[in-house]
Amino acid sequence: MDIPRALVITGIAVVSYLLIQAWQQDYMAPDTTPVAQEQTAAPNSGAAAEDQDEEHLLPEPDAGPEQGAVPDVAAGQDTGSDNAATARADRIQVNTDVLSLEINPVGGDVVRVALPEYPRHADTPDQPFVLLEDDATRTYVAQSGLVGPNGTDTREGRPTWAAAQPSYSLDEGQKELNVDLTLDQGGGVQIIKRYTFERGSYLVRVSHIVRNNGNQPWQGALYGQIKRDGSDDPGKSTQGFIPMPTYLGAAYWSEEKPYNKLPFDDIQEDPLKLTQEGGWIAMLQHYFVSAWVPDAQGRYTYSTVYRQNRDEYLLRFVGANQEVAPGEEKVFYAEFYTGPKVQDHLEAISPGLNMTVDYGWLWFIAQPIFHVLVFLQSGELDLFGLELDLGVGVVNWGVAIILLTLIIKLLFFKLSATSYRSMAKMRKVAPEMQRIKEEYKSDRQKQQQETMKLFQREKINPLGGCLPMLVQMPVFISLYYVLLESVELRQAPFFLWINDLSVMDPYFVLPILMGASMFLQTRLNPTPADPTQAQVMKWMPLIFSVFMLWFPAGLVLYWLTNNLLSIGQQYLITRKIESES
C-alpha cells in the first residue's frame, strides 16, 4: 500500500522542518536594525548627550525596576574601547590554572578573560579561547561596584582602585588566590574590592568590604552588570553554506520559571524589569556563559538596557541599600561565573543555571543521552540521583557515540525486528500485490479491498515498516542538540581526518557513507507500487546525504552506525522470511 511510504516521507519532512525551525527560531538571531530607546533624562545644556545617557542609567538602591539600572561608565572615565589602549597598560593580570584575567583599575572591572583549557581552534592548542575582552573590535566586560549615598560609583565618575602588585598567580599547590583592590574614600572609610579565585573553578567571588572607621554612618548598595556589544559570537562556527546554530543573548532566573531566554531584540523592545530574592542573570553564547549570581538570601532588582548610541546591552542586578555604622565592617558580595557550560558545575552554583545548556524541547530525552555518553566516555554517571564512577571509560567520544548507538539499537531491537518482518513479508507478497493492481486497475476500491485481504491472510501490518523510523526521530533530534550544545564534545576528535565531532566532516566522507548505507537499505525494502513514490524513495539516500553534509560529524556517525546495524538485522530477517516461503 501507499500508506507506509507516505508516512516515511512525511516523517522525514517533519524532522527536516523541525530542525530548520529550531535553527531559525531558537538559535539564529535575526539581523534587525536597532530599535531606538526613548531618552528620559532631562536636557542639560552643560552635559553632552552621552553624559545624559549615563545619568539616565544611574540606579537608586531599593528602587523598583522602573527606576532603570546601574551606570556602566561615568563621563571621562569610560572603560570602553575608546580608551582601551590607555587602560591596557595599567591592567592587573591574574592567572589561575583555568583562568587568565585582566582587571582594569578604573572601576575594578574584569575586562578580559581567556580560558587556557579551551583552545580557540583545535589546531592551535596554545591559543586560548577569549570569552571576555575590551578592545577596538569587541566589548564584553563584567562590572561591579557600590552605589547609593556613599557609593563608590556616582554620576561624577568611577573610582580608580589600587593594587599591591601588577600581577597575581595561583601557585602550584595553592588552592585559593585573593586579589585585593583598595580605595580610601576619606572620612575614615576604606573599601576593599576582593576577587577570590579557587583552583579548578570558573566561579569568582567578588566582595566589597566596607570598613567604616569614621564617625558617620555609611550607606550604599551592591550592583553587578555584564556589558556586551552586539558583535557576533566568536565561538560560532560556520560550516559550508549553513551556519551552525548558536544562541547569542541573555537569560535569567525568575520565581515563576527557572530559565528564561532574553534575546537581544527583546532587550531592545521590552527591557527586563524584575525584583526578587536570589536569582541570576547571564550572557550566553555557544558553549560558554558569563553570569552574575548575587547572594541567594538578598533581594535584588534585575534589569536590562540597550544603549543604541553604542550598540551595547547591559544586564545587571542592584541590591538593597545597607548601612555600615561607625566602627563596623560589612561585606557586600556576589559571585561571577565566566567559563564553559559544564552542567554539574552550573547546577551546583544556582538553581536553573545548568539550563543554559539548552537541549530544546526534547531535553527530557537529550539529558539521559548526554549522561550515557559521558558514562561511556569517562566511566562516570550522574543521572536521576544515581552516581557511579567506574574510573575508566573509552575516552574517545566517537567510540562512545558508536556504543550509544548500539545501546539505542538494543532498546529498539524488538520493535525493529517486528518492522523488518513486516517489510520482508511485504517484499515477499510484492508480486501478488502487483497482480492485484493490474487485475483491478479500473476499480480502485476493489483493489484496496483485495490488498487488505492479502495483508490479513499473510499477517502483514502495513504500518509496521514506518514505526521504528518515526520512533527514532526524537532520539535523532535529541542527539543533534547534545552534540551541538555540550561543551564536553567541543573539539572532540574521532580518528584520522575527523578532529572535531561537533562540526561537519571536512571531506564529507561520513555523509557519503551514510548515503550508501541508506541505498543498501532501500534495496532490502519492498519496491513501492506507485511509480512516483518509487522514484522518491530511489532518490531519498542522495537527498538525505546532501542534507547531512553540514551536520555535526558525530550525528552523521550515529546515523551511519545505526544504518549498518539495521542493515545487518534486516538482512538476516529478510533471508529467514524468504527461506520460510
HUZI-V848397 format. One record per backbone hydrogen bond with DSSP energy under -0.5 kcal/mol. NH is the residue of the N-H (numbers start at 1). CO is the residue of the C=O. Records with the same first field share a line. If there is no record, write none. Layout:
# HUZI-V848397
NH->CO + CO
This chain:
# HUZI-V848397
6->2
7->3
8->4
9->5
10->6
11->7
12->8
13->9
14->10
15->11
16->12
17->13
18->14
19->15
20->16
21->17
22->18
23->19
24->20
25->21
26->21 + 22
27->22 + 23
28->23
29->27
32->30
40->38
47->44
52->48
53->49
54->50
55->51
56->52
57->53
58->54 + 55
62->319
63->60
67->64
68->65
75->155
77->74
83->80
84->81
87->83
88->84
89->85
90->87
91->88
92->103
93->91 + 166
94->101
95->168
96->99
100->114
101->94
102->112
103->92
104->109
105->103
107->105 + 159
108->104
109->104 + 106
110->142
111->102 + 109
112->102
113->132
114->100
115->129
116->114
118->115
120->127
121->124
124->121
127->124
128->126
129->115 + 118
131->113 + 129
132->113
133->140
135->138
140->133
141->227
142->110
143->225
145->223
147->221
150->219
151->148
153->146
154->152 + 157
157->154
161->105 + 159
162->182
164->180
168->93
170->95
171->169
174->171
177->197
179->195
180->178
181->193
182->162
183->191
185->183 + 189
186->189
189->186
190->188 + 211
191->183
192->209
193->181 + 191
194->192 + 207
195->179 + 193
196->194 + 205
197->177 + 195
199->175
201->198
204->202 + 336
205->196
206->204 + 334
207->194 + 205
208->332
209->192 + 207
210->208 + 330
211->190 + 209
212->210 + 328
213->188 + 211
218->324
220->322
221->147
223->145
224->317
225->143
226->315
227->141
228->226 + 313
229->139
230->311
234->232
236->233
239->237 + 242
240->238
242->239
243->241
244->237
248->246
249->247 + 284
250->262
251->282
252->260
253->280
254->257
260->252
262->250
264->248
267->263
268->264
269->265
270->266
274->302
276->300
278->298
281->292
282->251
283->290
284->249
285->288
288->285
289->339
290->283
291->337
292->281
293->291 + 335
295->333
298->295
300->276
301->318
302->274 + 300
303->316
304->272
305->314
307->305 + 312
308->306
310->307
311->307
312->307
313->228
314->305
315->226
316->303
317->224
318->301
319->222
320->299
322->220
324->218
325->323
327->212
328->325
330->210
332->208 + 330
333->331
334->206
335->293
336->204
337->291
338->202
339->289
341->287
342->340
343->341
346->342
347->343
348->344
349->345 + 346
350->346
353->350
355->352
356->353
357->354
358->356
359->357
362->359
363->360
365->362
366->362
367->363
369->365
370->366
371->367
372->368
373->369
374->370
375->371
376->372
377->373
378->374
379->374 + 375
380->374
381->388
383->386
386->383
387->385
388->381
390->379
394->376
395->377
396->394
398->493
400->396
401->397
402->398
403->399
404->400
405->401
406->402
407->403
408->404
409->405
410->406
411->407
412->408
413->410
416->412
417->413
418->414
419->415
420->416
421->417
422->418
423->419
424->420
425->421
426->422
427->423
428->424
429->425
430->427
433->429
434->430
435->431
436->432
437->433
438->434
439->435
440->436
441->438
443->440
447->443
448->444
449->445
450->446
451->447
452->448
453->449
454->450
455->451
456->452
457->453
458->454
459->455
460->455
462->460
464->461
466->463
467->463
468->464
470->466
471->467
472->468
473->469
474->470
476->472
477->473
478->474
479->475
480->476
481->477
482->478
483->479
484->480
485->481
486->482
487->341 + 485
489->486
490->487
492->489
493->491
494->498
498->495
499->497
501->492
503->500
506->504
508->505
512->508
513->509
514->510
515->511
516->512
517->513
518->514
519->515
520->516
521->517
522->518
523->519
524->520 + 521
525->521
534->530
535->531
536->532
537->533
538->534
539->535
540->536
541->537
543->539
544->540
545->541
546->542
547->543
548->544
549->545 + 546
551->548
553->503
554->501
555->552
556->552
557->553
558->554
559->555
560->556
561->557
562->558
563->559
564->560
565->561
566->562
567->563
568->564
569->565
570->566
571->567
572->568
573->569
574->570
575->571
576->572
577->573
578->574
579->575
580->576
581->577
